[in-house]
Amino acid sequence: MFRGAICATDAKSHYWISYEESEVEYAKMRCRSCSASEQCLAYLFSSWDDLVGVLAGISEYDRLEMKWEEGYGVKE
């Protein structure tokens, strides 16, 4: 966790590693107002494949979807 990160102090910090959609959405929403989001984003891109849960407002599912779209050239 980074200094000032909401996920480190939130009473529902376990939501950041949850697979329940409502909990993941809560974590993503809280990340949007986090002062450490830039640090998390930099860390995310340096360790893309080794991470679990929500980081910088991006869930595991989001990362898998991005990777799939990149690999197959899919655009919405």
Rosetta blueprint (number, residue, H / E / L):
1 M L
2 F L
3 R L
4 G L
5 A L
6 I H
7 C H
8 A H
9 T H
10 D L
11 A L
12 K L
13 S H
14 H H
15 Y H
16 W H
17 I H
18 S L
19 Y L
20 E L
21 E H
22 S H
23 E H
24 V H
25 E H
26 Y H
27 A H
28 K H
29 M H
30 R H
31 C H
32 R L
33 S L
34 C L
35 S L
36 A L
37 S H
38 E H
39 Q H
40 C H
41 L H
42 A H
43 Y H
44 L H
45 F H
46 S H
47 S L
48 W H
49 D H
50 D H
51 L L
52 V L
53 G L
54 V L
55 L E
56 A L
57 G L
58 I E
59 S L
60 E H
61 Y H
62 D H
63 R H
64 L H
65 E H
66 M H
67 K H
68 W H
69 E H
70 E H
71 G H
72 Y H
73 G L
74 V L
75 K L
76 E L
